[in-house]
Amino acid sequence: MSPVTDSVPLEIERKFLIAMPSGAYLGGAGATKWEIAQTYLTHAGEGSRRVRRTECGGNVTYTMTVKTRRTAMTCTEQERELTETEYQAALSEARPDSETVHKCRYRIPYAGHTLEIDVYPFWQDTAVLEVELQSEDEAFGLPPEIRVLREVTGEGLYKNTSIARFLHDHPGEPLPL
């Protein structure tokens, strides 16, 4: 559960560029796999707006999220579920300078946290790991199966909004490491 401030949920997370974990680890006990298509919408006020189609275990859900950055690690996050019709209508507001980001997200419980490992189609040997925290200074550990290349929490290039713009501007190219 995310902390809340002024009745708006906060998302506090750290983000790491990691070597691609083995398929056995990604499909291991307790792991869930989500197929995600994430589209950024034109702005309406502060923050970024996105819609997401998520498929997990044959179930499809649609959500709209509005995020406003507070620090490198923290943002406010307002999310609501959409119907498929609402989702399709929202796609008409897609940012013209961005592509839809496709990724597989593996959610893996570990030591009281849920690790989210995003695997993108443009990388074969690299992935992004995110871990949500209750505070910016909360301690956490990572399993030995994870090899961190570097922390990218404050690096804008590894935010999905930037990835969407990169994919638009550099079709067919992998995101630089």
Secondary structure as GFF3:
##gff-version 3
##sequence-region A 1 177
A	DSSP	beta_strand	4	5	.	.	.	ID=ss1
A	DSSP	beta_strand	8	19	.	.	.	ID=ss2
A	DSSP	alpha_helix	23	26	.	.	.	ID=ss3
A	DSSP	beta_strand	32	41	.	.	.	ID=ss4
A	DSSP	beta_strand	48	56	.	.	.	ID=ss5
A	DSSP	beta_strand	59	69	.	.	.	ID=ss6
A	DSSP	beta_strand	74	82	.	.	.	ID=ss7
A	DSSP	alpha_helix	84	90	.	.	.	ID=ss8
A	DSSP	three_ten_helix	91	93	.	.	.	ID=ss9
A	DSSP	beta_strand	101	110	.	.	.	ID=ss10
A	DSSP	beta_strand	113	119	.	.	.	ID=ss11
A	DSSP	beta_strand	126	133	.	.	.	ID=ss12
A	DSSP	beta_strand	148	151	.	.	.	ID=ss13
A	DSSP	three_ten_helix	156	158	.	.	.	ID=ss14
A	DSSP	alpha_helix	160	169	.	.	.	ID=ss15
###
